Amino acid sequence: MPIFKFILFTLTLLSPGLTTFAQSVKDVRINEIQVHNTTGFRDEYGQANSWIELHNKGYGKVDIAGCTLKIKGKSYKIPKGDPATIIHKQGYLVLYADGTSNKGTLHANFTLDSTDFIELYDVHGELIDRFRFNPADMIKDVSYGWLEDHNGKEKLTLLPATTPGSSNNTEEKIPRAEVFKQADPKGIVLTITNIGVVTIALTFLFFVFKYMGRFHIRAAAVNKPETISIGTNGNIKPVVNGTKKRAVTNDELAVIAIALYKYSKSLHDNEELTLTINKVSKAYSPWNSKIYGLRQTPVKNK
């Protein structure tokens, strides 16, 4: 039980740090803006102003409190202590660029009609995202932002629909399988591709196993133990893999035999076969007398 309590206490201490680590402000980007808004998206006061949309691309909630939005000549530091500054995973947050400073946390003190870029900085002053646009290309009541094409690549462009607080990709995507089916309705290209891939894979495996087998056969032949053959003159001739090597001379055999003999003789020592038995007399000593080891019963005086 004490170990369980210690683990629980440790996890409790680490949980805020893990949560903070998961909340990375670097996952936030400027996703969509609208410079000239007259009849479109309105704020909580019912006014149509220019606005900026932030998108959290991560999978953990992010608090942008303390971050700074900058344009040409002006900046707005987002106040802390307002839960409205939290962007949930894959979520969106709209800030109004209406040039006021008394309408709330999400109202910046600048407008977008006098700049060509927007920058987002974290609480340490490090740049997170830079969003550039050409003011001359901005159309009234049309937003500008990131849009994904049919190949999955994103680009900054005028959007076909204004989508504050949601994804800019409003068109229905055709699955890749459907696109491939339209390009190859009878499946001929798919069949040829599958056969080609399988053929190449099998050919590759064939050569791999073939040369791997040869390699192991050669390695086994090199490590094959030596065999010997006795010639007509009595000399021993070692044979390795069918190739004869230098014959062992009689002198070498004599040296080997002597060495083996010496080794066999050193395995056992010569032992004496005579046994001597001496009778040991036990001498008396007060140190080994049992009477001195017993305690006397004290005499009780009456």
C-alpha positions in Angstrom: 0.0 0.0 0.0 2.8 2.6 0.7 4.3 1.9 -2.7 0.9 2.4 -4.4 0.5 5.7 -2.6 4.0 6.8 -3.6 3.3 6.1 -7.3 -0.1 7.9 -7.1 1.6 10.9 -5.5 4.3 11.0 -8.1 1.8 10.8 -11.0 -0.2 13.6 -9.4 2.9 15.8 -9.3 3.9 15.0 -12.9 0.5 15.4 -14.4 0.5 19.2 -14.6 3.9 19.1 -16.3 2.7 16.5 -18.8 -0.4 18.5 -19.6 1.7 21.6 -20.2 4.1 19.7 -22.4 1.1 18.4 -24.5 -0.2 22.0 -24.9 2.3 23.3 -27.5 1.6 26.8 -28.8 3.7 25.9 -31.9 0.7 23.9 -33.1 -1.2 27.1 -33.7 -1.2 28.9 -37.0 -3.1 31.8 -38.7 -5.6 29.9 -40.8 -8.0 32.5 -42.3 -8.5 36.3 -42.4 -11.1 38.7 -43.8 -9.9 42.3 -44.4 -13.0 43.8 -45.8 -16.1 42.6 -43.9 -19.3 44.5 -44.4 -22.2 42.0 -44.4 -20.5 38.8 -43.3 -19.4 37.4 -39.9 -20.3 39.5 -36.9 -19.0 39.8 -33.4 -20.9 39.5 -30.1 -21.9 43.2 -30.5 -23.5 42.6 -33.9 -20.8 44.5 -35.8 -19.0 43.3 -39.0 -15.3 44.0 -38.7 -12.1 42.4 -40.1 -11.1 39.2 -38.2 -8.4 36.7 -37.8 -8.9 32.9 -37.4 -6.4 30.8 -35.5 -6.3 27.0 -35.9 -4.8 24.5 -33.5 -3.4 21.7 -35.6 -2.3 19.6 -32.6 -4.2 17.0 -30.5 -4.0 18.8 -27.2 -5.7 22.0 -26.1 -3.7 25.2 -26.3 -4.0 28.4 -24.3 -2.8 31.4 -26.4 -3.0 33.8 -23.4 0.2 35.9 -23.3 0.9 35.4 -27.0 1.2 38.5 -29.3 -0.3 39.4 -32.6 1.7 41.9 -34.7 1.0 43.8 -37.9 2.9 46.6 -39.5 3.5 49.2 -36.8 1.2 47.7 -34.1 0.9 44.7 -31.8 -1.7 43.2 -29.5 -0.8 41.0 -26.5 -3.6 38.6 -25.7 -4.6 39.0 -22.0 -4.4 36.2 -19.5 -7.1 34.8 -17.3 -9.9 34.4 -19.9 -11.0 30.8 -20.7 -11.9 32.1 -24.2 -8.3 32.0 -25.2 -8.2 28.2 -25.0 -8.2 26.4 -28.4 -9.2 22.8 -28.2 -7.5 20.1 -30.3 -8.1 20.6 -34.0 -10.1 23.6 -33.0 -10.5 27.2 -34.2 -10.6 30.7 -32.5 -11.6 34.0 -34.1 -10.1 37.3 -33.0 -11.7 40.5 -34.2 -9.4 43.2 -35.7 -11.7 46.1 -35.0 -9.1 48.6 -33.6 -10.7 48.7 -30.1 -9.3 47.8 -26.7 -12.4 47.8 -24.5 -14.6 45.2 -26.0 -13.0 42.1 -24.6 -10.1 39.7 -24.8 -10.7 38.6 -28.4 -10.8 42.2 -29.8 -7.4 43.4 -31.1 -6.4 47.1 -31.1 -5.7 47.2 -34.8 -7.3 46.6 -38.2 -6.1 44.8 -41.2 -6.6 47.5 -43.9 -3.1 49.0 -43.3 -0.9 46.0 -43.4 0.3 43.1 -45.6 1.3 40.6 -43.0 0.2 39.2 -39.6 2.7 37.6 -37.1 2.0 35.4 -34.1 4.6 35.3 -31.2 4.6 33.1 -28.1 5.0 34.3 -24.5 8.8 34.3 -24.9 8.7 36.5 -28.0 9.5 33.6 -30.4 7.8 33.7 -33.8 5.2 31.0 -34.3 3.6 31.9 -37.6 3.8 34.6 -40.3 0.8 35.2 -42.6 1.4 37.3 -45.7 -1.1 38.7 -48.2 -1.5 41.4 -50.8 -4.0 44.1 -49.7 -4.8 44.8 -53.3 -6.1 41.2 -53.8 -8.5 41.3 -50.9 -12.1 41.4 -52.0 -15.0 42.7 -49.9 -16.7 40.0 -47.9 -14.3 37.3 -49.3 -11.9 35.7 -46.9 -8.3 34.6 -47.6 -6.6 31.6 -46.1 -5.1 28.1 -46.4 -6.9 25.8 -48.8 -6.1 22.2 -49.7 -6.2 21.2 -53.4 -7.1 17.8 -54.8 -3.5 16.5 -54.4 -3.5 17.3 -50.7 -1.2 20.3 -50.9 -2.1 23.5 -49.1 -1.8 27.1 -50.5 -2.9 30.6 -49.5 -5.7 31.8 -51.7 -9.1 33.5 -51.8 -11.5 31.0 -50.3 -14.7 29.9 -52.1 -16.6 30.2 -48.8 -16.1 32.2 -45.6 -15.7 29.7 -42.8 -14.8 31.5 -39.5 -14.5 28.9 -36.7 -14.3 25.9 -39.0 -12.3 24.2 -41.7 -11.6 26.1 -45.0 -11.9 22.9 -47.1 -15.7 22.9 -47.7 -15.6 20.9 -51.0 -16.3 17.2 -50.8 -13.1 15.3 -51.4 -13.1 12.4 -53.8 -11.4 9.3 -52.3 -8.2 8.3 -54.0 -9.7 4.8 -54.7 -12.5 6.5 -56.5 -10.1 8.6 -58.5 -8.1 5.6 -59.5 -11.3 3.7 -60.4 -12.3 6.5 -62.7 -8.8 6.5 -64.4 -8.8 2.7 -64.7 -12.4 1.4 -64.8 -11.5 -2.1 -66.0 -8.6 -2.6 -63.6 -6.1 -3.4 -66.3 -3.4 -1.1 -65.0 -4.0 -2.4 -61.4 -3.7 -6.0 -62.6 -0.4 -5.3 -64.5 1.0 -3.4 -61.5 0.2 -6.2 -59.0 1.7 -8.9 -61.3 4.8 -6.7 -61.8 5.3 -6.1 -58.1 4.8 -9.8 -57.2 7.2 -10.9 -60.0 9.9 -8.4 -58.9 9.6 -9.5 -55.2 9.8 -13.2 -56.0 12.8 -12.7 -58.3 14.6 -10.7 -55.6 13.9 -13.4 -53.0 15.1 -16.1 -55.4 18.5 -14.5 -55.8 18.7 -13.7 -52.1 18.2 -17.4 -51.1 20.3 -18.7 -53.9 23.4 -16.8 -53.1 22.8 -17.1 -49.4 22.8 -20.9 -49.7 26.1 -20.8 -51.7 27.6 -18.6 -49.1 26.7 -21.0 -46.2 28.0 -24.0 -48.3 31.4 -22.3 -48.7 31.6 -21.2 -45.1 30.8 -24.8 -44.0 33.5 -26.1 -46.4 36.1 -23.7 -45.0 35.4 -24.7 -41.4 35.3 -28.5 -42.2 37.6 -30.5 -39.8 40.8 -32.0 -41.2 40.9 -35.7 -42.2 44.1 -37.8 -42.5 45.2 -40.5 -44.8 48.2 -42.9 -44.4 50.5 -43.0 -47.3 52.5 -46.1 -48.6 55.6 -45.0 -46.6 53.8 -44.8 -43.4 53.6 -41.0 -43.3 50.3 -39.4 -42.3 48.9 -37.1 -44.9 46.1 -34.7 -43.8 43.5 -34.0 -46.4 41.2 -30.9 -46.2 38.3 -30.6 -48.7 40.0 -33.0 -51.0 43.3 -31.0 -51.2 46.5 -32.6 -49.8 48.6 -30.6 -47.5 52.2 -31.1 -46.2 52.7 -34.6 -44.7 53.4 -34.9 -40.9 57.0 -36.1 -40.3 58.0 -38.9 -38.0 59.8 -36.5 -35.7 56.6 -34.5 -35.2 54.7 -37.7 -34.4 57.4 -38.7 -31.8 57.1 -35.3 -30.2 53.3 -35.6 -30.0 53.6 -39.1 -28.5 56.1 -38.0 -25.8 53.9 -35.1 -24.9 50.8 -37.3 -24.6 52.8 -39.8 -22.4 54.1 -37.1 -20.1 50.6 -35.7 -19.8 49.1 -39.1 -18.9 51.8 -39.8 -16.3 51.1 -36.4 -14.6 47.5 -37.1 -14.0 48.2 -39.4 -11.0 50.8 -39.1 -8.3 52.7 -42.2 -7.0 51.2 -43.2 -3.7 53.0 -45.2 -0.9 51.4 -48.6 -0.2 52.7 -48.8 3.4 50.3 -47.9 6.2 51.6 -47.1 9.7 49.3 -47.2 12.7 50.5 -45.6 15.9 48.7 -46.0 19.2 48.0 -42.7 20.9 47.8 -42.8 24.7 45.5 -40.3 26.3 47.2 -38.5 29.1 45.2 -37.2 32.1 44.8 -33.5 32.5 42.7 -31.5 34.8 41.6 -29.4 31.8 39.7 -32.3 30.3 38.3 -33.7 33.6 34.6 -33.8 33.8 34.3 -33.3 37.5 35.7 -29.8 37.1 33.1 -28.9 34.6 30.2 -29.5 37.0 28.9 -26.9 39.3 28.7 -27.8 43.1 25.4 -27.3 44.9 26.0 -24.6 47.5 25.4 -25.5 51.1 22.6 -23.6 52.7 23.3 -22.4 56.3 20.5 -22.7 58.7 
